[in-house]
Amino acid sequence: MIDHCINPTAMASPLTNYSVEMEESGLSGWVNYREPFISLRFAYEHFFKSVVIFVPGNDQWAFYCRGAKSRQASDRRAEIMIRIADEVRRQHAPQAAVKISDFGIELTY
């Protein structure tokens, strides 16, 4: 079950080439989201029965994208979060339930 809890408005073409990779370091690490000309990195932590990916909230998103030199992603938070959630789930936890909120992404298994 995926509970996206958001309504994406600005969407890139479905053909946009992107990748989602996890860098693990013990019980935490980084999730890297990449497209041509966009590179974003988010911290994550494993908990007992979940993984939480920390994503800047709506109020901080545009500032974060500018700082990451990925200004093109400034109005695409919802779409990028859905892509990250779907890919992390597919790659690492196919049975997980996904919840997307203002604080980030939570996969519960």
C-alpha positions, 0 to 999 in steps of 0.5 A: 500500500502506498499512501502518497498523501500529496497531490503532485502538480508540476510533473516532469515528462514520464520519460525523464531519465532518473535514478535512486540509489541508497548509500548505506552506513550502518543503520543510516545513510543517504538516498541519492536522486539524480536526473540530468542536471539534478542531483539531490541527497537525503539522509535516512535511518533504519528503525526497528520496523521502518526506514525514514527518509528525511526530506525538507518540507514544502517551506524549505524545499526551494531553498534546499534545491537552490543549495544543491544546485538543482533549481530545476527541481524547485517545483517538483517536490511531490513528484520526486518524493513519489519517485524516491518512495517507489524506487526504494520500496521496489529495490529494498522493501517490496512488501513495505507500506509507504507514507509520504508527508511533509517531513519525508518518506516512511517505509514500514514493514 
